[in-house]
Amino acid sequence: MNWRIVEANWEQFKSIVKEQWGHLTDDHLDMIAGKREILAGKIQEAYGISKDEAEKQIESFKERHEGSDSKRPS
């Protein structure tokens, strides 16, 4: 999945992101606005992990949701 699809459809992906990273608040999700780099930083802050670990988690999330972009409403 191309991350630009997540960014363009952020409103639809927010609930999935919240399920994955429950420590992120609605305010965090609004601030992230689909930006991968900001998401990584917020995951780092919320979970006290390294940037590399946050990136690994995001990549894993992206792989698990491969194909979800075609199922999302426009």
Secondary structure per residue as TSV (DSSP state, phi and psi in degrees):
chain	resnum	aa	ss	phi	psi
A	1	M	-	360.0	134.4
A	2	N	-	-80.0	129.2
A	3	W	H	-62.0	-24.3
A	4	R	H	-60.8	-28.7
A	5	I	H	-68.3	-41.8
A	6	V	H	-61.1	-47.4
A	7	E	H	-60.6	-44.0
A	8	A	H	-68.5	-26.8
A	9	N	T	-116.0	34.6
A	10	W	H	-54.5	-40.5
A	11	E	H	-58.3	-36.7
A	12	Q	H	-76.9	-31.3
A	13	F	H	-85.8	-16.4
A	14	K	H	-55.2	-42.7
A	15	S	H	-66.4	-35.4
A	16	I	H	-68.8	-41.1
A	17	V	H	-63.7	-41.7
A	18	K	H	-63.6	-37.8
A	19	E	H	-62.4	-42.6
A	20	Q	H	-69.8	-44.8
A	21	W	-	-123.7	78.2
A	22	G	T	-64.0	-16.9
A	23	H	T	-75.3	-14.1
A	24	L	S	-78.1	132.2
A	25	T	-	-86.6	169.0
A	26	D	H	-61.2	-35.9
A	27	D	H	-62.7	-42.6
A	28	H	H	-58.7	-47.8
A	29	L	H	-61.9	-38.7
A	30	D	H	-65.2	-40.2
A	31	M	H	-67.9	-37.2
A	32	I	H	-64.4	-43.1
A	33	A	T	49.0	33.6
A	34	G	T	85.8	-2.7
A	35	K	-	-78.2	116.1
A	36	R	H	-58.8	-42.9
A	37	E	H	-63.4	-40.4
A	38	I	H	-68.9	-40.1
A	39	L	H	-57.6	-46.5
A	40	A	H	-58.2	-43.5
A	41	G	H	-64.2	-41.1
A	42	K	H	-69.0	-36.2
A	43	I	H	-64.3	-44.1
A	44	Q	H	-54.9	-50.4
A	45	E	H	-63.0	-47.6
A	46	A	H	-68.8	-32.4
A	47	Y	H	-111.8	-3.1
A	48	G	T	62.6	43.1
A	49	I	-	-117.2	168.8
A	50	S	-	-74.9	162.9
A	51	K	H	-61.2	-41.3
A	52	D	H	-60.1	-42.9
A	53	E	H	-66.1	-41.4
A	54	A	H	-60.8	-43.2
A	55	E	H	-63.4	-39.8
A	56	K	H	-61.3	-43.4
A	57	Q	H	-64.4	-40.4
A	58	I	H	-65.9	-41.7
A	59	E	H	-63.6	-41.4
A	60	S	H	-63.0	-43.0
A	61	F	H	-58.5	-47.0
A	62	K	H	-60.2	-44.3
A	63	E	H	-65.4	-40.0
A	64	R	H	-65.0	-29.0
A	65	H	T	-103.5	17.3
A	66	E	T	-55.2	130.6
A	67	G	T	91.3	-17.5
A	68	S	H	-64.3	-28.6
A	69	D	H	-62.4	-32.4
A	70	S	H	-78.1	-15.2
A	71	K	H	-96.7	-8.5
A	72	R	S	-80.6	138.8
A	73	P	-	-67.8	150.1
A	74	S	-	-81.7	360.0
